[in-house]
Structure formats: C-alpha cells, structure tokens
C-alpha cells in the first residue's frame, strides 16, 4: 500500500473522532484532540512507515511481543507503540481500535466517553 493510501485511511479514522484535527509536527502528520497528539504517522521513501498510538505503560509490553510493533524513540517511555506499516498487511480494524483507545487515553473525559 502506498504511503498516501495509508495516510488517507488513517486520516479518515482519526478525523472521524470528536474534535480532532491534523497538524504537521516534526515534519510528519499528527492527529490531535485539543493540543495533545493521540496518533501519528511517519515515513516516506527514505524511512520505514509507521503509525504511533498511546497504549499506556500497563499493556505496552503485550504489543512489543509482536514483531509488527516497536517502542518509539522519545514517546515510548510514556506508553506509546509504533506499528510498522511494511512488516505485514495492515489490519485496519485493529488500527481503528488502537486509534480509538489512544484517543480515549488522551482526550478530555467528556470527549473520551463519546467513543465506544
């Protein structure tokens, strides 16, 4: 799947959530609720493509046992994981659930409770 196709699908998942927006931060698309990032996309022809989510430290280790996932620099210590987009076909149902979970961890409670 081409990078643009991945971003288009990811964008549709992220921007369907309440009060979200896309920004470019550190030269990559990031999705925010308020001022906080809940999902990120990185990659171009010079680097491996990945999607970042917050899972929380409690379950981060479960994801890191799966070779598709990795602990990202800088934010990994705060309970984030990255999904290698090129390691296997992307399971978009799984990505949607991870995006929602990340959103619920980051969003204000009034918005988080709207996402099931």
Secondary structure, DSSP 8 states (H G I E B T S, - for coil): --HHHHHHHHHHHHTTSTTEEEEEETTEEEEEETTEEEEEEEEETTEEEEEEEE--HHHHHHHHTSTTEE--TTTGGGTEEEEETTSS---HHHHHHHHHHHHHHHS-HHHHTT--
